Amino acid sequence: MRSSLTLVAAALFALAPTASAVAAPVDPDDGTGGVDYPRGGEGPEGSEIAFEFQDDRISESSGLAPSLLHEGVWWTHNDSGDHPSEVYAVDEDGETLATVTLNIERRDWEAISVAQGPEGVPTVFVGDIGDNFGGGWPNIRVYHFAEPEVLGDAVLDPSVFTFTYEDGGVTPRG
């Protein structure tokens, strides 16, 4: 059951093609090296900086996915912690174009994707699938909402897929 659930969750995030983007380090010349970029490394060989987030609220981006409706727009969110339950639409300059606040209690957001949703329209999927705070959750949640045709700030009650593990909580991260 665990493998099937992990495959279903993984499939949700593999529905749309995504492109990598790498944020810039605070001090690219600090000499720390490593692959834990931007927290001290140089990034994988051949990678380049796509843009830097300009919004101070985006301090721990934990997912990035291209919009299906708006060329040059990317969706992102913060990881867990003291961050609000917000999803941000940013442009290719890293400027925030819209903030979508979700009326939910989140645990540990780790993934985002944009794909055709259950209603047949482009949909933003946010995976509350991480293992922070001791992890071992009995289930994981994937929130989803229709990608807005017009970008602007909004407060939404998203739909949710809840996946429950038959043999107890685990983290689906690889």
N, C-alpha and C positions, 0 to 999 in steps of 0.2 A: 504494500500500500504506500509506503514512504516514497518509493521510486516513482510510482504512478503520479502521486501528488506533486512531487518535485518536477516531473516532466510537464504536467499541466500548468503549473505556475511558470515554468521556464517558457513554455509555449506562448503564454500571454505576453511576455516581454519580447518575444522573437517575431511577433506578427508583422512589425514594420521595420524596414531597413533603418538603421541608425548610423550616424557618422560620429567618429570620436572628436572631442574637443578637449583641449587641455588648458587649464587655467594657468596664469603666470605666477611664479613664486614671488614672495614678498621681496626677497633679496636673491636674484639669480646668481650673484657672484659670491655667495657665502661659502662656497667650496665644500659643501657637505656631500654632494653627489648622491647617487642611488636612484632607484626606480620609484620611490615613494613621492613622486612629483605631484603637487607643487609644495609639499611639506619638506623640501630639502633636496630633492633630486633633480636630475636633468630631464627626466622622462625617457621613454623608450627611444632607441636610435631611430632617426628619421622623423620623429614627431615634431610638431611645431605648434606654437600658440595660435589658437583660432580667435580667441578674444578673452578679455578679462571682465569679470562681473563688476559693474559700476555701483551696484546697490549694496550698501553695508549690511542689509538684512540677509543677504546671501553670503553667509560666512562659512558654511560647511556643506556645499553642494554635494549631494549624494546620488545624483542621477541627472541625465541630460538626454533629451530626445527632440528631434526636429518636428516642427509643426507639419501637419498635412494640409492645412488650409492657408497658411501664411508663409510665403517664401522668405527665408532669412530669419525666421523666428524659431527659437528653441525654448522648450519647457524644462524647468529645473525645480528642485526643492532642496531643503536642508535635511540633514540627518536628524537624529533624535536630540534630546537635550532640552534646552530652554527655548527652542524655536517654536513659533506658532505653526499651526497646520495650514501652511500657505504653499501654493504652487505659483511659480513666476514664469511669465512669458518675457523673454529677453531677445533683443535683436543682435545682429552680427557685430555691434559695437559693445555688447554687454550691458546695454541700457535696458532697464525694466520697462516694459510696455503695459503690463497688466499683472495684477496680483489676484489670484483666486483663493479665497479663504474657504476651507472645508470645515463644516460643522461636525467634527468627529474628534474622538480621543485617539491619538496616535501613539504608537510605541517606538518604532524604529524604522523609519522610511529608508529604503535602500535601492529602489529602482523606479524608473519611470519609462513609459513607452506611449507612443501615439499610434493607433491602428483603428481599423474599422471596428466599431463596437457592436454590442448586441442589437442596437436599433438601426444598424446599417450606416451610421454616420461616423466621421472621424471622432475618436474618443481618446481622452487622456486617461491612462491607467497609472496609478501610484501604488507601488508594492510596499506594504507595511509588513516586511518579511524578515527584518533583522533580528539579531539575538542580543541586543544591549539589555541592560538591567537584569542580567542573569539568564536571559533567554529561556529556552525550553518552553516557549509558548505552546499551549495545546492546539493552536491554530494560527494561521496567517491570514491576512486580509489584503485584498486588492480593491482599492477604491477606484471608481471611474465616473467620469462626467463627459458630456459631449463637448468637444473642442468648440469654444465660442467662435461664431462667424465674425463677430466684431470684438476686437480686443479692448478690454476695459476691466477695471476692478469689479469683483463680484464676490458674494458670499453664497455658497451652495451647500445643499445637503446631497452629497454624492451617493450613488448606488454602491453596493459593496458585494464582492464575492468573498465568502469565507471558506477556507479550506481547513479541515480538521484532520489531524493525523490519527490514524487508527491505533498506533502504538506509542502515543505520547509526543511531547513537543520536541522539535529539533529546529535547526536553522536550515533553510533551503539554499543558503549561499554556498558556493563551491569551495 
